């Protein structure tokens, strides 16, 4: 059995393969063709699991989206670069044909700080609820204007050019060019009309800050101004905190409106002087204790310039919306004053009851009061976006513009709130009851971007009227002064209030008006200084009379007993500030320094504060009045001889 099996042949296995005729012929076999590779890739793709295929598809989609985003972001820069290079190629051949733009009449003043006192144009801000965006008061860092800087500014201005292309020509024709007897002024960019768009307060640009030089160290005079403010503030804080005015001799206070006038008036001055601790204390009082819901009558004009103006100034400097909210509150409470038959506002408003009325003895308002609230109300509209404030005061301005009863641009002192007509015709002055009408004409024109021609027209006519009717020269020093006209009769009487005029004239000349205005400003500021220099205490009285004829033993200035008081007024030192800033002449600083020293000598109270005095002609006994006006801190010390100290919006 076993031998038979061993002899059997071995077993073999075979695999059967069936080939089609094409494959047998080699037609359809592997030949490394693209079709063969596609079928191979598809076979491998089908061999992947569903999860693997999903992951691969997701990665491809993600890369595609990233590619689209990258192309979009990189396309615009390349496009702008290409357009820029093409524009440069087009404009380069036209350079020889460029024309000069009219240079400014006077060079721009050197800025004292990147943001102190300058108010860049901002779009209107409607602020229902603003966060308390606050900037800290910076230390006093001041730069005097330098002659080399002014020369460079003038040279740079002369290089401004415009392209003579058709588009620019068409744009030029749309802009109104104002011309007045040889003065050609192109309007600046004005403040945008009120709108509901909210914007944060603007900050100085990087380029603007980079262009500033190192601040000049605080000098001895500047420190003296700061010390004077601190001394006045000490008296107010110790004896009159939260009340309207300090009575430094009796160590008490007086109330006018019961709204902390001195504190509010001094807020922006403290900020400018870098008095951080004092400012923070005052801010806390404003936040916690300043309440306008009171049954009290306030004067529309005084509450506007001291309270509304003070709050707006401080808001611009600090960026703290607390002050804007308070400004809006008082602004709304003053609006009933405009509810009159003529739209000429009443002089008094009850801010708690929302009622208004004229003085008890007359239905007239003074022209200065109804025409010197415009800057503040217009600015309030710009910041809040509420047009009603600006609309109310603009109606007053337009109405006064159309009135008869003027004499070569000069206005009477009174206007009736019922009829809307001037009263007490024939009396013209730049002193009390009319003074700031002229000041606000110019400043509104500047505030509005130099586009409101009626304001400029009224201002220029008024200055011509002053030259024609009110200018005279005294004896023996031939001082140029501004008198008064009453029914055709000239009076050589000049209020200290008139000393606002040199600074205003200089401001106008600096903004492109006639250079003759600067010459007149220089003559008038000399006169205002002599109103101090020729008096025994070195302090000006409230009113002076000038001698028109030389008399042996007589000075130019004569003072009547009823006029020899001094109220610590700011008009002369403010004009000195303007004159120094626009000319760089240090004599104006020296004159301001003399005035400050005389304030310290005759009005300073040892326990704190300064007092107005009754007799500037008696150095041994100037007869103190026991009252420190709020504007001494709000204006007089703000524009004292510390070079570069700047007034805020509260003009």
ABEGO torsion letter per residue (X at the ends): XAAAAAABBBBBBBBBBBBBAAAAAGAABBAGBAAAAAAAAAAAAAABBAAAAAAAAAAAAAAAAAAAAAAAAAAAAAAAAAAAAAAAAAAAAAAAABBBBBBBABBBBBBABAABGBBBBBBBBBBABBBBBBBBBBBBBBBBBBAAAAAAAAAAAAABBBBABAAAAAAAAABBBBBBGGBBBBBBBBBBBBBABBBBBBBBBAAAAAABBBBBBBBAAAAAAAAAAAAAAAAAAAAABGBABBBAAAGBBBBAAGAGAAAAAAAAAAAAAGBAAAAAAAAAAAAAABBABBBBBBBAAAAAAAAAAAAAAAAAAAGBAAAAAAAAAAAAAAAAAABBAAGBBBABBBAAAGBBBBBAABABBBAAAAAAAAAAAAAAAAAAGBAAAAAAAAAAAAAAAABBGBBGGBBBABBBAAAGBBBGBGBBBABBGAAAAAAAAAAAAAAAGGABAAAAAAAAAAAAAAAAAABBBBOAAGBBBBBBBBGGBBBABBBAAAAAAAAAAAAAAAAGBBAAAAAAAAAAAAAAAAAAAABAAGBBBABBBBBABBBBGBBABBBBAAAABBAGBAAAAAAAAAAAAAAGBAAAAAAAAAAAAAAAAAABBAAEEBBBBABAABAABAGBAGBBBAAAAAAAAAABABBGBBBBABX
